Amino acid sequence: MNGALARLIAGQICVHGSMAGMRLAAPLLALREGYSAAAVGLLVALFALTQVFLALPAGRYADRHGLKRPVGYSVAVACVGAGLAVVFPTFPVLCISALLTGGAAGAATIAVQRHAGRAVHDATELKQVFSWLSIGPAVSNFIGPFAAGLAIDHAGSAPGSLEGYRAAFALLALLPLLSWFCVRGTQELPAVVAASANGGPPQRAWDLLNDPPFRRLLIVNWLISSCWDVHAFAVPLLGHERGLSAAVIGTIFGAFAIAATVIRVLMPFVAKRLRERGVMAGAMLVTAVLFAVYPLLQSAFAMGLCSVLLGLVLGTGQPMVMSLLHQITPSHRQGEALGLRLMAINASSVLMPLMFGSAGAVIGVSGLFWVVGAAGLGGARLAWRIGGEKKPHGEGPV
């Protein structure tokens, strides 16, 4: 990993870390002020809601303007979003902060991913770059909440005081500024002119869905994301049924997250031997098997081992999806393609927990695992049918 890529990853971490910290601090403050669980659930959903509607415009904007301008605006919006909570730490303002910081994190991620994908020279480099980039969200999901939690407990007159929350929001408002210092020296890549700009027919983002490889890739990506969400949703319920303590359930979650991070750290070193279709199809098949077994496990150790295996196989998904997306999508539309992908994932994050809850009440937690595992079998077949690799053309240094 070279220094330029490291700065890109650091820039992504800082903006995303601000949103992750707000996602911890804002609900905690709402609960402290006496708001209901339903209100807090709405607040949490708002972090993903903006990205559903903003992803496509943000992708088009990145296609036109490259890296620095979208990241610059994202930094400004994230700073304003967290800063509003410092001045007005009320529930309505926290909702606005959630919308702003969530949208900023999504837009910055699209710009960084697009730039990184265009800067490589072959398919092996694509897999390496996106394996490194995929580590960023895992790091930011630790740094942001950890920093916010420390500020809430130690910056005020007493743990959990309003002053502590204001300090946390102030810290999260300053964190995105580091992103700009990370990316401002990055060399912009030459713009790619669309055919419609030279008198060709206008192109719509939804036209991308008419391309069978891209459509299949989007469905496989959604299935991988759904498997991830099912694990996050169902493990606490399953652990409760087994009489496991909160600490043990948290450890099972931690084992999953660590395994997903470890596999992404290792993937760049074996990227040359990996084939995107094979990795994704294999991940879906193994996930289906693990989902079939998971509800039958009784001990915490067995559940933890199964979570580690799931983290290893599902952790391979995003880097392979991102690599293949940049190979099958025209250079001048990669921002739009990334926007469609982010929109689908965030729409799923908003809607799927509601569907899981309804389905779980009807078929039980075990049935939920088995139904999604069966869908994974179909995802394996789709992944294999996406098509052969198309070698990207490098356009400059990262």
Buried (B, 14 or more C-beta within 10 A) or exposed (E): BEEBBEBBBBBBBBBBBBBBBBBBBBBBBBBBBEBEEEBBEBBBBBBBBBBBBBBBBBBBBBBBBBBBBBBBBBBBBBBBBBBBBBEEBBBEBBBBBBBBBBBBBBBBBBBBBBBBBBBBBBBBBBBBBBBBBBBBBBBBBBBBBBBBBBBBBEBBEEEEBBBBBBBBBBBBBBBBBBBBEBBEEBEEBEEBEBEEEEEEEEBEBEEBEEBEBBBBBBBBBBBBBBBBBBBBBBBBBBBEEBEBEEEBBEBBBEBBBBBBBBBBBBBBEEBEEBBBBEBBBBBBBBBBBBBBEBBEBEEBEEBBBBBBBBBBBBBBBBBBBBBBBBBBBBBBBBBBBBBBBBBBBBBBBBEBBEBBEEBBEEEBBBEBBBBBBEBBBBBBEBBBEBBEBEEBEBBEEB
